[in-house]
Amino acid sequence: MDMRRKEDFLDRWKKYFGGAELPLAGWYTDDEEVADRAEPTKGHRCFLADLAKVRKGVSLRFDVAAIGCSGGKRYLGFTKDVTPNFEHFLSCGIPGILEGGRYKKSPELVKEYETRSPAFAAPARYIVFKRWDRLGEADAPQVAIFFAPPDVLSGLFTLACFDEADLNAVYCPFCAGCGSIVKYPFLEKDASHPRAVLGMFDVSARPFVPGSTLSFAIPMNKFSAMIDNMDESFLITKSWKAIRRRMV
């Protein structure tokens, strides 16, 4: 990690966003020394519950054993396995056998949705998460992940669109909460025009994040350009200053 880039962001973030929560940085690695290993799970546990620790400053690396949800294992790229009867689990269930989440109208629609979902495989054994201010020179972040309320999201969204003619420089795929901060932004990092990903609309994941926040995940190549653009963007205008005054 370029330490000057790290400090540039911290300085500008404080200037334009006050005390708003810092982002997390995420990347895949085989290095076992980069952060403490997250404890293997016992039973079901949402991956986002562990990320709450990272948001408080605890750096963690996760392997497949540390992910306590079958969906999380898949959306973080550690397995291609799909839960049996997934098309019923995500829709109307099976009476007397399986309760459905009713996130899709029918099993057939789930199957069609699955055919349209891009594949994603973890490129290394571990995925690491650190809060931005905890990054060190040896770290190699690939995605920046914000958990933010509406005013902060407004700034991030507009900044992501600042140097883009594309109407969809930010997009919002239907997916699990962990998919919106890992799978889709990691897929975007290799795109010719990487997009930011708005997420955390997953009803099952929302109990593990504050009620006033959504997520905004950005491939690092795009995020670096956003940092460079801050001092010439709307962030220096009276319009933003009116919003900035509301931030702690």
N, C-alpha and C positions, 0 to 999 in steps of 0.2 A: 504494500500500500504506500502510495506517495504521501508522506506525512504533511507536505505542504498542501496537497489537495484536501486532506482530512481537515486541517486547520482552516483552510479557505471556507469550506462548507460550514464549520462550526461558527466562524465569525459572521458569515452572512445569514445563517439561520437565526442567530440571536438578534441580529440587526433587523431582520424583516419579519420574524415569527416569534420573537420574544422568548417566553419560556415554554413554547410548545414542545411536546415530547420528541426526542431524537429518534431517527430511524434505526432499524436494525440492518446489519449487513449480513448477507448469506452467501455461501459458496460451498462447492463440493471439493473434497480432498481425501487423500489416503494418509495424511499426516496425523499421527496420534498425539502429537505434542501441542497442537494448535489451541486446544481448549479441553476442559474437563469433559469426560464422557457422560452423557445423560444416562441415568440409571435405567436398566432394563425394566420393562413394565410387568406388573402382575395384574392380569385382567385388562379390561377395556379402559383406555384413557385417551382423551382427545389431545393430540399433539399441541394444540393451541394453549392448553393449560400449562405446558412446560415452557412455551414461549413467553408466558407472563414473567417468568424468572429472568429471561434474557432482557426483557424490557426494563427490568429493575437493575440491570448491570451485570448479571451473571452470564458469562460466556459458556456455551455448551456445544458439543458435537454429538450428533445422533447417527446411530446405525440402525439397521432394520430391527434389532432387538429392542431398541428404545422407543419404538413407535407402537403405541398400544391400541391402534385402530387399523383394521384391514384396509379401509379407504385411505388412511394416511400413508400406509406403506406403499400403496399404489400411486398416489398423487405425488409422493416424494421420489418416485421412480425406483423404489427398492424391490418391487415385485410387479409382475404383470397379472397375477392371480386376481380373479374377480369373485366376490362373495357368491356362494350358491344362491340362486333365485334372486339375484340383484335386481332384475327387471321388476320383480314383485315388491322387493324391499323399498325401491325408490318410488313405487306407485301405490297400488291399492292393497298390497299384501296378499296373503293366502288365508282365508277364513279358518280360524282355529289352529293355524300353524305358524303364521308369520304376520306380524303387524307391519303395515306399510307406512312409509313416511308421507305419502301422498304429495310428493314434490313434482310428479308427472302424472298425467291423466290415466295412462294405461301402460301395461308392460310392453306393448308393441312400440309405443312412443319412446320408452327407455332404450329399447334395442336400437331404434333408429338414431337416437341421441348418441349412443355408444359408438356407432359406426362413424359418426362425424367428429368424435373426440380424437385429437391427435395423440399419438403414442409419445411416451416420455420415459427414458431410462436414466437412472442416476449414473453419472460418468465416473464416480469414485465410491469408495466404501462409506464415507461419512459426509453428512451435510453439517456445516458449522454456522452458528449464528452468534454474532456479537453486536452489542449496541455500538453505534458509530464512534462514540468517544472512547471506546475500549479497543479500537483497532490499533494494531501494531505494524511495524514496517514489514514484517514477514507475511502479513495477511494479504489475501488476494480476493477481495469481495467481487461478486458477480452480479448481485442484485441488492438494491436498497428497498427496504420495506417500512412504510409508515403506517402507524395506527393513529388515525386523526379524526377530529370533529369537523363539522361543515366548513367553518371559516378557513381552517388549514387546508382542507381538501380543495376548497375554491382556489387557493393560491397555488397548490401543487398542480391541479388540473390545468389552470391557465398557463402556468410556466411550461408544462409539458407540451402545450399547443403553440407556444410562442414562436418557435422557428419551424412550424409545420403548416403546409397547405392542406394536408389530409384532414378531413372532417372527423376521422376516427383515430387520432393520435393517442387517445386513451380509449380502451375498450373494456367491456365488462362481460366476460363469458359466464354462462351458467355452469357452476362447478361447486365442489366442496370448498370450505373455507381455506384449507391448506393448499388446494389447487390454485387459488387466486393469488397466493403469495409465494408459491414455489413452482409448480408445473408450468403455468402459463407465462410468468415473467422470465423463467429460465429458457423456455422455448423462444421467447421474443429476442433474447440477447443475440441470437445468431441470424436474425432477420435483416434484410437490407435496410429497412426502416423500422427499427424496434419501437414498440409502443409501450406505454405504461398500462398497468392493469388495475382497474378499480374493483374492489371485491369485499368479501366478508358479509355477503348477503345470505349465506347458508344458515338457515334457521337452527340447524343442529349445532353449529359452531358458535353461534352468537352468545350463548351463556358463558363462554370463556373469554369474551372481550367486553370492555365497558360498553354500556348501552348507547353512549353518545358517539361511538367511533365506527368508522369503516376502515378498510385497508387500501393502500395505494402503493403498488410495487413497481419498481422501475429497473430495467436492465442497466448495469453500471455504465455502459457506453452512452446511453441516452441521459442518464443521471449526470454524468460528467458535463455534458453540454448544457444541461439545465443549470448547473452551478455557475458555469461561465456566463450564462445569460442573465443571471439575477440582477446585476448592477445596471443593466440597460433596459430592463423590462418594466412592466406595470408596477413592480414592487417599489419603484422610486416615486410613484405618483401620489397625488392627494387621495385618489380613489382608494388605493391600498392602505394608506395611512389611517383612513377612517376605520378600516377593518383591524388594522394592527393595534389600535388603541383598545380593542376589546380583548386582546390576548394578554394572558397573565405574564 
